[in-house]
Amino acid sequence: MRELLLITISGPDKPGLMSKITCVLKKYRIPVLDIGQSVIHNHLSLGMLIEVPKESASAPILKDLLYSAHTLGIEIDFSPVTTRDYHKWVGEQGKPRYLLSLLGRKITSEHLEQVTSLVSNHGLNIDTISRLSGRMPLEDERDPGSTKACVEFSLRGAPSNEEQFRAEMLDITDSLGVDIAFQEDNIFRRTRRLVVFDMDSTLITSEVIDELAKEAGSGELVSAVTEQAMRGEIDFTESLKKRVATLAGLEESTLQKVAERLQLTEGAELLFHNLHRLGFKTAILSGGFTYFGRYLQKKLNIDYVFANELEIVDGKMTGNVIGQVVDGKRKAELLEEIAATENIRLEQTVAVGDGANDLPMLGKAGLGIAFRAKPIVRETARQSISTLGLDAILYLMGFRDRDSLAV
């Protein structure tokens, strides 16, 4: 009969603790079958599953471990594990694995209770819980609207009904004002290489066409059509032509005037700073206009820009766009083309957008994120972020705050 023991250790963390415990195990030539450790506010929780060699008795091993624990000022417990339970545990290693990210300005016990109940009700088991965001000081003088928090759950198993699971996630996000992302834990999650963005209401806080229309005196009409297009209520190309037609006669100099008042979305500069230092390729794929895409390209050092070209004759806009319209279908095609050019698999791509015309590229990318999106987009996209800034995308890619460099 094989003798397996689960050793659990808890107490204040201190240098050399692990070496002293494993020194005892080394003395008896103990195989370690599994090991895990976490430290929360300098309090250690350590677990080791060991096998007692046939030639050894467990009593002296436990005695020596208890003495070491006493000298270290920590608690130690031992639990026998049957070979049947061990083999069952080994068999579960082949189950699907997912990552659930809980994001918000602040995370409360209510958020955690709702999420963990959801996980449990759908037959998933939590393996590990990690905090990706930095530690929150007790007295924080920052604007509450600028704080951010993210906790990541590593889950084993598969939802009993994934469609229902995602619907219940959305219910939690709507009622509690947090975001929940749920994605498969695979090698591609750790090897993303290309991130593409919609521009209007994603990289910037406004819709450029609406800003131009204000200058042309057609602001209210164009804003209404823009909203319809972003909600998917009318065809994007049709809506684009209808809106651009109202710009006929507008001076070319208006483009610079509008560009100078554009506001970057929260977290944009930090996100691009970190993406570029890590060698990611970036792109704007926009149903907006090339002039403004180029403006942001210089500002954020973006690799590719694809958008619509306004026709300008004699220094004035004609009310037409020239060339192929960058609609939803074209965005998805461009994502594939850039990935192929850079020799990047689609599974290694990330797409971010807010409107119905972004759904094709969100569905095509390895990680598609609806950012502060219209309801139809949030409900359709597999991931969404509404409570935090663009830099929260780094959390969904596995980055921690300590990995990030300030701008």
N, C-alpha and C positions, 0 to 999 in steps of 0.2 A: 504494500500500500504506500503510495507516494504521499508525502506530507507537505502540504502547501500552507503558507501562512501569509496573511495580509497584515503588514505592520503600518500603523498610523501614528504619526508624530505631530504634535502641536505645541506651540509655545513661542516665546520671543525669538525672532530671527537673530542670528549672530554668526560672524565669520567662523569657519572651521567646523560648524555643526555637522554638515554632511560627511566630511572626511572622518570625523570621529565615529560616526555611526557605521559607515562603510568599512572602517578599520576592523570593527568587530566581525562584520560579515566576511571580510577577507580572511580573517584568522581561521574560519571554519570552511573556507572555500564554498561560499553560498552563491548559487545561481540566482540572479535577479530577473524575474520574468516580466515585470512591469514596474514603472516608476512614474510618479507625477508630483509636482510641487507648485504651490502658489503662496504668495506673500501679500497680505493686505495690512497696510499700516504697521509694518514691522512685525506682524504676527504670522508665523509660519504654519502651513499645513502641508505635510509630506506623507505620501503613501508609497509603499513598496510591497510588491508581491514576490515572495521568495520561496524557493524549494529547499527543504532540509535534506542534505545528502543522506543516502541510505546508511552510510557508515557512521553518521553522527546522530546523537540524541538531541532533541530540541531544548531540553531543560537547561543545559549550560549556555546555550546560545541566548536564550531568553534572559537568563540571569545576567550575562555580560551586557546585553542591550539595556536592561533595566538599570544597571549600575551606571552605564554611560549617560542614560537619560537623566538620572538623578544628578550627576555631576554637572550636566549642562543646564539643569533647571527647566526641563521640558517634560511634557506628558507623552507616554508611549503606551499603545495598546496593541494586542495581538488577537487576530480572528482566524480560525481555521477555514480553509477553502477546500471544498471537495473537488476531486478531479472532474466530476460531472459538471459542476458549476464553471470550472475553468474552461472545459471544452465548449460549453454553451457560450461563454464570453468570447472565446476565440472565433466561434462561428458567426458571431454578430459583427465581426470586423469587416465582413464583406457587404454590410448593409450600406445603402446610399447615405451620403453625408451632405448636409446643407449648412449654410451660414445665415443666421438671422441677425440683422443689425437694427438696433433700436436707437434712433437719433432724435434729439430735441435740444431746446435751449437749456433744459434741466431735466434730469430723469428722477422720477419719484417712485415710491413704493407702489403706488397705484399703477403706474406704467408697467412695472416689473410683474405685478400680480396679473394684470390683464394679458400680457404677452406669454408668461409661463403657463397660465391656464389654457390659452389657445394652443400652445405647443403640446401640452399634456392631452388635451381633448382630442387632438388629431393623431395620437399614437407615436409622437416623436419623443426621443429621450435627449436630455441635455448632457453633453459630455464635459464641456468646459465653458466658462464665462470669462470674458476678458474686457477690460476697459481700454478703449482705443484713444479716448480723449484724455487730455491732461487732468491732473488733480485740481479740483475746485477749491479755492481758499474759502475759509469760513466767512471772512469779511471781504467781499469782492466789491470794489468801487466801480467796476465797469458797468456800462449800460446792460441791463438784463437781455436786451435785444441783440447783444453782440456775443453773448456766451454760447458755448456749444458743448454737447455731451454725446458720447456714443458708447454703447455697450454691445459687444458681439457675442452671440451664443453659437457654439459649435453643436450641431444636432445630428443624431444618428437615427436612421429610419427614413420613411417617406410618409407624407401626409395621407391620411385615409381618403381624403377628397381634396386635391390641390385647388380646384376652382373654388370650392367652399372656403378652404383655408385662406386663400387670397382675399376673398370677399370679406371675411371676418377681420383680416388685417386692416383693410380699408375702413371698416366700421370703427376700429380702435383709433386709427389715425385721425378720423374725422371727429370723434367724440372727445379725445384727449389732447389733440394738438401736437402729436408726435409723428415721426415717420418710422415705418418698419420696412426693411428690405429683406428679401428672402431669395437666396441664390444657391445654386449647386456649388459645393466645395470641390473644385477640381484644379488641375495644374494651370488652366488658362486664367483662372482668377488671379494667379500670382505672376502671370507673364504677359499682362496687357502691354501694348506697344503703340497704339494709335488711339487718339481721342478726338472725336469730331463734334462740333457744336452748331446748333442753330444760332442765329445772331439776335434777332429782335425778341425782346422779353426773355432772353436766355443769357447771352453774354452782356447785353445791355438791358436796362430796365424799361425801355420804351419800344414802341413800334415806329421805325423810321418813316414809314409811309404816312403814319398819322401826323408825325411832326412836320413833314413836308406839306401835307394837306392843310395844316393850320396856316402855313405861310401862304398857301394858295387860296385860302378862304373857304375850303371845302372840308374842314376838320371833322365836323359832326357826321356828315354823310360817310366819309371814309372810315372813321372809327367804327361805325356800325357795321360796315361791310367787313372790316378786318376781324371783328369779333365773330361774325358769322363764319368766316373762313377758318379761323383758328378752332372753332367748335366743330368744324366739319359739316356745317349745314349747307354750304354751297361749294362748288368746284373752285379749287385754289386758282387755277390759271384764269378762269373767267373772272374771279374776284380781283385778281391782280390787274388785269387789263382795265376793268371798270374803275379801279382806284387810281391807277396811273393816268388815265385819261383826264382826270380832274386837275392834273399838274401842268397841263399844256400852257405854255407861255411863262412859266416860272423861270426866273433868272438862274443860270448855272451857279452863280456865287452863293445861292441859297444853300447849296450842298455843304459848303464849308461852314456856314453859319449854324446849320443844324448839327453837323458833326461835332463842333466845339462844345455843344451843350449836352451831348450824350453822356449818360452816367453808366459806368460799369456796374454790373451786379455784384453784390456783396461776395467777397471771397474769390473773385475772378483773378486778381493779380497774384494772390498767394497760390492759387491752383496752378496757374501757368508757370510761375516761378519754379515750383517743385516738379512739374511735369518736364520742363526743359532741362533742369539740372540732372534728371534721371534718364534723359535720352529719348523721351517719348516724342512721337510725331503728332502734330496738332493740325486741325483744319476747321475752317468755317464753311458750312454747307447751308446756304441761306436762301430763302425765298425773298429776301430783301434785295439790297442793291450793292453792286460791286464797289462803288465809291466808299461806302461806309465800312465794307469788309476790309478794304485796303487800309483804311484809317486805323481800324483795330489791329490789323496785321502788324503795322509798325509799332503800335502801342504795346502789344503783348507778345511780339516775336512769333507770330503764327506761321506755320510752314505753308499751308495751302488755303486759298480762298476761292470759293465758287459761289456766285450769286447772279442776280439779274442785272443787265446793263440798260440804264436809261438812255434813250436816244436824245442827243442834244445837237441842235442845229443853230448856228449863228448865236451861240451863247445862251440859248433858251431851250427848255425841255419841250419836246413835241407832244408829250402825252402817250408815247409808245415805249415799249421795251424792244431791244433788238437781240437776235440770237435765240438759242434754245432756253425756254423758261425752266428755271430750277424749281420744280414742284416736288411733291412727295416722292414720286417714282424716280425722278432724276437724283434726288438726294441719296436714295438707296443705291442707285447705280454708281454714283460718285464715291460712296463709301467703299464699294467693291473695287473700283478702279484704283483708288489711292492705296488700299491694302495690297493689291496686286503689284503696284509700282514699288512699294516699299518691302515686298516679299513678307507680308504679315498675314497670318491666318485671320479669318473673320472672327473666330473665337477670341482672338487677342485684341479686338477692337471695342471701344466704348463710344456710344452715341448719346448726346444730350439734347433735349428739345422740349418745347412746351405746347406745340400746336398739332392739330390733326394731320397737317402735312409732314410732320416729323415721324409719324408712326411707322412708315415703311422702313426708314433707316434705324429706328429704335428696335424694330423686330429683327432686322438683319444683323445687327451688332451682337457681339458676344455678351456685352452688358449694355442694355438700353435703359436710359434713365429719363423719366418724365420729370422735368424740373419746373416747379411752381406752375404746373400745367393746368390746362382746361380739364373739366371733369371727364370727358370722353377719353382723353389721353391718359389720365391717371388710372382709369379703370381698365384700359387696354394694355398699357405698358407693364412689363414685369417688375420694374422698380420705379419708385418715385421719391422725390425729395421736395418738400414744401415748406418746412419749418426753418431750415438752415440755408447758408450760402453755398455758392458753387464749390468752395473748398471741401465741403462735406463729401463730395464725390471721392476724395482720397480715402475716406473710411471704407467705402464700398469696394475699393481696390486693395484693402488690407493694410493701409498705412495708419500709423499711430501719430499722435501729435508730436511725440518726441523724434519722429523721423523727419518732420517738416522743418524747413528752413524759412525764417521770416524774410519778407521782401526787403 
